[in-house]
């Protein structure tokens, strides 16, 4: 009966899955931010902000 209730390794597995998910999310976010479309959009926003006259 004790074997059915015992879950000693549970938190380690959850931490491992959480770490893998965080690493995957970081990789996707890095890919999006360093992509050409984001860099071009940010460059256009900065150029527009700097070229406005007051």
N, C-alpha and C positions, 0 to 999 in steps of 0.2 A: 504494500500500500504506500509506503514511503517513496518508492520510485516514481509513482504517478504524480505526487505532489512536489517533489524536489525539482527545482529549476535553477540550479546554481550557475549554469553557463548562459543563462538567458541574457543578462545584461551585457556580457561581452559580445555576444552575437548582435545585439541591438546597436551597440557602439560601433561595431565593424560596419554594419549596414549604413548607419548614419554617416560615418566617415567616408564611405564610398559614394554615397549620395551627394555629400557636400563637395567632394572632389570633382564629381561629374558636373555638378551645377557650376562650380568655378571654371571648369574647362569650357563649358558652353558660354558662360558670361564673358570669358576672355575672348573667345572666338567672335562673339557679337560685337564687343567693344573695339576690337582691333580690326574689324572688317572695314572695307572701303566705304560702304554706305554710311556708317556712323562717323567715320573720320571726315568724309565729305560734308555731311550735314553739319557737324560741329564747325568746320572751317567756314561754311557759308554763313552760319549764325554769327560767328566772330567777325567775319568780313563785313556783314551787314551792320553789326553794332558799331564797328569802327568807322564805317563810311557815312554814318548819319551826321547831319549838320544840326547844330543847336541854334 
